[in-house]
Amino acid sequence: GSAAELLATGTAARAIIIQSQPLGVRNQAGVDMYALMVTIPCDGFAPSRWESRAAEWSAAAVPGPNLPAKVRPGKQGQVIVDWEAAVAEATRGVAN
């Protein structure tokens, strides 16, 4: 399934960033790429690693290592951070 499908139909979980590392490359938009190692405190998940864009994962936009995610329990690697929800959580209650 696609990322959009996983966001729409996956089981809500939390993704805890345990390590981050710059990859030394940029995406097509010129944004630095990072590798994030996360653990999912959900039955059926071992620590998973995937790459994320710095534009989505940054200390300024998304403080803290505990992020909303969607998973498919029992399907290793079927995890996606819900960046829209993460930014909403980070900015909730903050005056513009």
Secondary structure, 3 states (H helix, E strand, C coil): CCHHHHHHHCEEEEEEEEEEEEEEEECCCCCEEEEEEEECCCCCCCCEEEEEECCCCCCCCCCCCEEEEEECCCCCCCEEECHHHHHHHHHCCCCC
